[in-house]
Amino acid sequence: MTLLRAVMQKLTTKKTTEANADSVARLNAAHERYATLQQLQASRQILEVVPAGQQRSYQSMIIAIDADRNLLWMDDLFPAQNFLEVGDEITVRHHRNGEVLTFTAPIIAWGSRFGASGMAVVLPESADYRPRRLSPRCDLSNHTPITAKIRLMGQEACYGTVKDLSGSGLCVLVPGNLLGQLHRDTVLPLCEVHVNKELHIYCRARVRSFRLCREPYRATRISLEFVDLQPRRQQQLQMFVDRLTPGCLAESRAA
């Protein structure tokens, strides 16, 4: 019996050690995989949250990361909202030095059900910063001015000067202060640009960023992403951009 007891104890100790080793390995893997999210949590960094199908953005921050249950706990949205339900998706973003961390996840539960604040969403497979712009834009400062015609939702068409251009979007400087009429990720019903005699861009465009400029005159600088530009037009536009040498400055940062 003593020998049997010793063997059983040895086997149990071995299994426990192996289980502990596996647990430590999983924790280390989770720590490495979600290091960026953990840094955002530790610094109580404010994150941008955009509910699916909405144009308005909210603010939140990470409360806890539960890798075992594949959950990410986030604080209540600010400003407060009362239209989101379990199953709705939200897109979380954070910008840093010209890069953006972004992921989309469904809401799993509300903290109020457990006497707590915030909400739980599915932990993303990955969460890393990536360059905000996949297609480098070319500075048109030394190029013959190109005019863009855009129309904001519910507004008359307005005109501006194209500051930079790529196969997927552009940046336009429109005279005046339009900040009150712009919202991130809003789709403009019209973006029209006569690049040259052979190339005419006519499509919708999504607002990616905007800011007020005071030099050389009071104007709003708007970065737009083409939404439904025809592939043939996009290819022609990319060829035009590629030909802009010298003076074509590939920018890796956002406008």
Rosetta blueprint (number, residue, H / E / L):
1 M L
2 T H
3 L H
4 L H
5 R H
6 A H
7 V H
8 M H
9 Q H
10 K H
11 L H
12 T H
13 T H
14 K H
15 K H
16 T H
17 T H
18 E H
19 A H
20 N H
21 A H
22 D H
23 S H
24 V H
25 A H
26 R H
27 L H
28 N H
29 A H
30 A H
31 H H
32 E H
33 R H
34 Y L
35 A H
36 T H
37 L H
38 Q H
39 Q H
40 L H
41 Q H
42 A H
43 S L
44 R L
45 Q L
46 I L
47 L E
48 E E
49 V E
50 V E
51 P E
52 A L
53 G L
54 Q L
55 Q L
56 R L
57 S L
58 Y E
59 Q E
60 S E
61 M L
62 I E
63 I E
64 A E
65 I E
66 D E
67 A L
68 D L
69 R L
70 N L
71 L E
72 L E
73 W E
74 M E
75 D L
76 D L
77 L L
78 F E
79 P L
80 A L
81 Q L
82 N L
83 F L
84 L L
85 E L
86 V L
87 G L
88 D L
89 E E
90 I E
91 T E
92 V E
93 R E
94 H E
95 H E
96 R E
97 N L
98 G L
99 E E
100 V E
101 L E
102 T E
103 F E
104 T E
105 A E
106 P E
107 I E
108 I E
109 A E
110 W E
111 G H
112 S H
113 R H
114 F H
115 G L
116 A L
117 S L
118 G L
119 M E
120 A E
121 V E
122 V E
123 L L
124 P L
125 E L
126 S L
127 A L
128 D L
129 Y L
130 R E
131 P E
132 R L
133 R L
134 L L
135 S L
136 P L
137 R E
138 C E
139 D E
140 L L
141 S L
142 N L
143 H L
144 T L
145 P L
146 I L
147 T E
148 A E
149 K E
150 I E
151 R E
152 L L
153 M L
154 G L
155 Q L
156 E L
157 A E
158 C E
159 Y E
160 G E
161 T E
162 V E
163 K E
164 D E
165 L E
166 S L
167 G L
168 S L
169 G E
170 L E
171 C E
172 V E
173 L E
174 V E
175 P E
176 G L
177 N L
178 L L
179 L H
180 G H
181 Q H
182 L L
183 H L
184 R L
185 D L
186 T L
187 V E
188 L E
189 P E
190 L E
191 C E
192 E E
193 V E
194 H E
195 V L
196 N L
197 K L
198 E L
199 L L
200 H E
201 I E
202 Y E
203 C E
204 R E
205 A E
206 R E
207 V E
208 R E
209 S E
210 F E
211 R E
212 L E
213 C E
214 R L
215 E L
216 P L
217 Y L
218 R L
219 A E
220 T E
221 R E
222 I E
223 S E
224 L E
225 E E
226 F E
227 V L
228 D L
229 L L
230 Q L
231 P H
232 R H
233 R H
234 Q H
235 Q H
236 Q H
237 L H
238 Q H
239 M H
240 F H
241 V H
242 D H
243 R H
244 L L
245 T L
246 P L
247 G L
248 C L
249 L L
250 A L
251 E E
252 S L
253 R L
254 A L
255 A L
